[in-house]
Amino acid sequence: MTSVPEERPPAVGNVDRDAAVERVQEAFTGGFLTHEEMDDRLHQVLSARTRQDLEVAVAALPAEDPGRSVTVGASAGRIVRRGVWRVPRTLKVESMHGRARLDLSQAIFEHAAVDIVLNVVHGGVKIKLPRDAVVEFDGVHTEWKDTRYRPARNSTGQGPRIRITGVMGFGRLKIRHAKR
């Protein structure tokens, strides 16, 4: 009789590990950990193999800052964000009749993961991502046109994790990475 193999816990990715390191460092700078405690926890985080190992390392630390949420919107016209700008933890884009252009290639990311929530009735959305960003857009519901995504060539995937969700009515969502 053969035994059923046990299901392995998911491995830890660099984005999760970096977020845990950041949380330990924030607890130290906030005065919640001594230098020795910080060293011990950083060692635990960097040697963690599963998410459970990471949870043990950050247990009893102050709760993670959920970040801020910003809504940009227009009933008609354009929504444009480009150049150097701070990306909030959650960015909501709302438009009745118009286009939205979000250029994140030079943006400053204060969080390892960013949520972009779309609520666009008529009009297209173009999102330009940093070269090494990891993008998830399975949570976007489109009514009329499909989503176009151009993956980055030779990307390391070490950049911020960007999750795009929401509704696109009568328009197209185009996502691409910066060339440099």
HELIX and SHEET records of a PDB file:
HELIX    1   1 ASN A   14  THR A   29  1                                  16    
HELIX    2   2 HIS A   35  SER A   47  1                                  13    
HELIX    3   3 ARG A   51  VAL A   58  1                                   8    
SHEET    1   A 5 SER A  69  ARG A  81  0                                        
SHEET    2   A 5 THR A  90  ASP A 103  1                                        
SHEET    3   A 5 ALA A 113  HIS A 122  1                                        
SHEET    4   A 5 ARG A 161  PHE A 170  1                                        
SHEET    5   A 5 VAL A 134  THR A 142  1                                        
SHEET    1   B 5 SER A  69  ARG A  81  0                                        
SHEET    2   B 5 THR A  90  ASP A 103  1                                        
SHEET    3   B 5 VAL A 125  LEU A 129  1                                        
SHEET    4   B 5 LEU A 173  HIS A 177  1                                        
SHEET    5   B 5 ARG A 148  ARG A 150  1                                        
SHEET    1   C 2 ARG A  86  VAL A  87  0                                        
SHEET    2   C 2 ILE A 108  PHE A 109  1                                        
END                                                                             
